[in-house]
Amino acid sequence: MRTTISLVLAGVAALAAACGGPVASPSPGTSTPPPPTGSSAPSSTVAPADCGQTLAWGTGQKEAPAQSTDALFEVRAGRHDCYDRVVFDIAGPAEAGYFASYVPVVTADGSGQPVPVPGTALQVVVRAPAQGFDSSGAEVFARTGDYLYTESQLAGWQSLRAIRFAGFFEGQCTIAVGVSAMLPFQVSTQLDPANHTRKLVLDIAHP
């Protein structure tokens, strides 16, 4: 009997050896990942803004002759994809003219005193009076030379460096705009019918 059992066990061992050893069962809960296929999911990117149109604006002076009797009451600045923008808000719907040109230095209305700004100086004349002058002529909107936007407020902006009020004289206001270089710019006016105001808009292209 022992001889028979020994022979059976020996036969099983020989059969296992011939088959390459014991067979391992897969562990529960595991799977073999598929081989890589060499492809990946397409990536999505946002197309950059097309700023080529700003080159057509040019750096030469821009001018419109209309004269408004409505008052300039606010100056605002903002950033866009291709340009920095300055908005001059005028308290009435009448068309307002302007003159804008790069100059060596902007000078104050009336006195002719220099009103320097960092970077390249862009002189903007808004053909409208300033709001807030009292009967004695005291300036309330801003005093000549006041910063409407300081260099620190515009730190990191691509085009604008500073904005200063250069005075009011004979029905028009002069603004000194500091620009990072002599960059293309455009000037336009827009009617805001809801508020019965006029906006004079200065766009300065990014470098």
C-alpha positions as CSV (number, residue, x, y, z in Angstrom):
1,M,0.0,0.0,0.0
2,R,2.8,2.4,0.9
3,T,4.6,1.4,-2.3
4,T,1.5,2.3,-4.3
5,I,1.0,5.7,-2.7
6,S,4.7,6.5,-3.2
7,L,4.5,5.7,-6.9
8,V,1.4,7.9,-7.3
9,L,3.1,10.8,-5.6
10,A,6.2,10.4,-7.6
11,G,4.1,10.4,-10.8
12,V,2.3,13.6,-9.8
13,A,5.7,15.3,-9.1
14,A,7.1,14.2,-12.4
15,L,4.0,15.5,-14.2
16,A,4.2,18.9,-12.5
17,A,7.9,19.1,-13.4
18,A,7.1,18.3,-17.0
19,C,4.5,21.1,-17.2
20,G,6.9,23.8,-16.0
21,G,6.1,23.9,-12.3
22,P,3.0,24.8,-10.3
23,V,0.3,27.0,-11.8
24,A,-0.4,30.2,-9.9
25,S,-4.0,31.4,-9.6
26,P,-4.7,35.1,-10.3
27,S,-5.2,37.1,-7.1
28,P,-8.8,38.3,-6.6
29,G,-9.5,42.0,-7.4
30,T,-6.5,42.5,-9.7
31,S,-6.3,42.9,-13.5
32,T,-3.5,43.4,-16.0
33,P,-3.5,46.8,-17.6
34,P,-3.7,46.9,-21.4
35,P,-0.5,47.7,-23.3
36,P,-0.1,51.4,-24.2
37,T,-1.4,52.2,-27.7
38,G,0.9,55.2,-28.4
39,S,-2.0,57.7,-28.7
40,S,-3.2,60.3,-26.2
41,A,-6.3,62.5,-25.8
42,P,-6.2,65.7,-27.8
43,S,-5.3,68.8,-25.7
44,S,-7.5,71.9,-25.9
45,T,-5.9,75.4,-26.0
46,V,-7.4,78.9,-26.2
47,A,-6.3,80.7,-29.3
48,P,-4.5,84.0,-28.6
49,A,-6.2,87.2,-29.6
50,D,-5.4,88.6,-33.0
51,C,-3.8,92.0,-32.2
52,G,-2.5,92.7,-35.7
53,Q,-5.3,95.2,-36.3
54,T,-3.8,97.6,-33.9
55,L,-0.8,98.2,-36.2
56,A,-3.1,100.1,-38.6
57,W,-3.9,102.7,-35.9
58,G,-0.5,104.4,-36.4
59,T,1.3,106.8,-34.1
60,G,0.4,110.0,-35.8
61,Q,-1.8,112.7,-34.3
62,K,-5.6,112.3,-34.2
63,E,-8.0,115.2,-34.2
64,A,-11.8,115.9,-34.3
65,P,-13.0,119.6,-34.2
66,A,-16.3,119.4,-32.3
67,Q,-16.6,121.4,-29.2
68,S,-18.8,120.4,-26.3
69,T,-20.2,122.5,-23.5
70,D,-20.9,119.4,-21.4
71,A,-18.3,118.9,-18.7
72,L,-15.6,116.2,-18.4
73,F,-16.4,114.6,-15.0
74,E,-14.4,111.3,-14.8
75,V,-11.4,109.6,-16.3
76,R,-11.1,105.8,-16.2
77,A,-8.5,103.2,-17.3
78,G,-8.9,99.5,-18.2
79,R,-7.0,96.6,-19.8
80,H,-8.0,94.6,-22.8
81,D,-6.4,91.7,-24.8
82,C,-4.6,93.9,-27.3
83,Y,-4.6,97.4,-25.8
84,D,-4.9,99.5,-22.7
85,R,-7.9,101.9,-22.7
86,V,-8.6,105.4,-21.2
87,V,-12.2,106.6,-21.1
88,F,-13.1,110.3,-20.6
89,D,-16.7,110.6,-19.4
90,I,-18.5,113.7,-20.5
91,A,-21.8,114.7,-18.8
92,G,-23.9,115.1,-21.8
93,P,-24.7,113.6,-25.2
94,A,-23.2,116.3,-27.4
95,E,-20.4,115.3,-29.7
96,A,-17.0,116.2,-28.2
97,G,-13.8,116.8,-30.2
98,Y,-10.3,115.9,-29.3
99,F,-6.6,116.3,-30.2
100,A,-4.1,113.6,-29.4
101,S,-0.4,113.5,-30.3
102,Y,3.0,112.3,-28.9
103,V,5.1,115.2,-27.7
104,P,8.4,115.6,-25.9
105,V,6.6,116.8,-22.8
106,V,3.0,117.9,-22.1
107,T,2.6,121.4,-20.9
108,A,-0.1,122.8,-18.6
109,D,-2.9,124.9,-20.1
110,G,-2.5,128.6,-19.5
111,S,0.8,128.5,-17.7
112,G,2.8,126.4,-20.1
113,Q,4.6,124.6,-17.2
114,P,5.8,121.1,-18.0
115,V,3.7,118.2,-16.7
116,P,6.0,115.2,-17.1
117,V,4.9,111.6,-17.1
118,P,7.0,108.4,-17.1
119,G,7.7,106.8,-20.5
120,T,6.7,108.5,-23.7
121,A,4.3,111.5,-23.4
122,L,1.0,111.4,-25.2
123,Q,-0.9,114.7,-25.0
124,V,-4.7,114.4,-25.1
125,V,-6.9,117.5,-25.4
126,V,-10.6,116.9,-24.6
127,R,-12.6,119.7,-26.2
128,A,-15.0,120.0,-23.2
129,P,-14.8,121.9,-19.9
130,A,-13.9,120.2,-16.7
131,Q,-16.6,119.7,-14.2
132,G,-16.5,121.4,-10.8
133,F,-15.0,124.8,-11.4
134,D,-16.6,127.2,-9.0
135,S,-17.3,130.9,-9.6
136,S,-13.8,131.9,-8.4
137,G,-12.2,129.5,-10.8
138,A,-11.0,127.0,-8.1
139,E,-10.4,123.6,-9.5
140,V,-12.6,120.8,-8.1
141,F,-12.3,118.0,-10.7
142,A,-8.5,118.0,-10.3
143,R,-5.7,120.5,-9.9
144,T,-3.2,121.0,-12.6
145,G,-0.5,118.4,-12.2
146,D,-2.7,116.0,-10.2
147,Y,-2.2,112.3,-10.9
148,L,-5.5,110.6,-12.1
149,Y,-3.6,107.3,-12.2
150,T,-0.1,107.0,-10.6
151,E,2.7,104.9,-11.9
152,S,2.2,102.4,-9.0
153,Q,-1.5,102.0,-9.8
154,L,-0.6,101.1,-13.4
155,A,2.4,98.8,-12.5
156,G,2.4,95.7,-14.7
157,W,0.2,97.3,-17.4
158,Q,1.6,96.8,-20.9
159,S,1.0,100.3,-22.4
160,L,-0.1,102.8,-19.8
161,R,2.4,104.2,-17.3
162,A,0.6,107.2,-15.7
163,I,-2.2,109.7,-16.3
164,R,-2.1,113.4,-15.1
165,F,-4.4,116.3,-15.4
166,A,-2.6,119.2,-17.2
167,G,-5.3,121.8,-16.7
168,F,-8.4,123.5,-18.1
169,F,-8.3,126.5,-20.4
170,E,-10.7,128.1,-22.8
171,G,-13.3,125.4,-22.7
172,Q,-11.0,122.4,-23.0
173,C,-9.0,120.0,-20.8
174,T,-5.5,118.7,-21.4
175,I,-4.4,115.3,-20.1
176,A,-0.9,113.9,-20.0
177,V,-0.7,110.2,-20.6
178,G,2.5,108.3,-20.0
179,V,3.0,105.4,-22.5
180,S,5.6,102.6,-22.3
181,A,6.8,103.5,-25.9
182,M,5.5,105.4,-29.0
183,L,2.8,102.8,-29.6
184,P,-0.1,102.9,-32.1
185,F,-3.3,104.4,-30.7
186,Q,-6.8,105.4,-31.8
187,V,-9.4,107.8,-30.5
188,S,-13.2,107.5,-30.8
189,T,-16.3,108.8,-29.2
190,Q,-19.3,106.7,-28.1
191,L,-22.8,107.8,-27.1
192,D,-24.3,106.3,-23.9
193,P,-28.0,106.9,-24.6
194,A,-29.1,105.2,-21.4
195,N,-27.1,107.7,-19.2
196,H,-27.3,110.6,-21.7
197,T,-23.5,110.9,-21.6
198,R,-20.6,110.9,-24.2
199,K,-17.5,108.8,-23.8
200,L,-14.2,109.8,-25.5
201,V,-12.2,106.6,-25.8
202,L,-8.4,106.3,-26.2
203,D,-7.0,102.9,-27.0
204,I,-3.2,102.4,-26.9
205,A,-1.9,99.2,-28.5
206,H,0.2,96.7,-26.5
207,P,3.9,96.5,-27.5
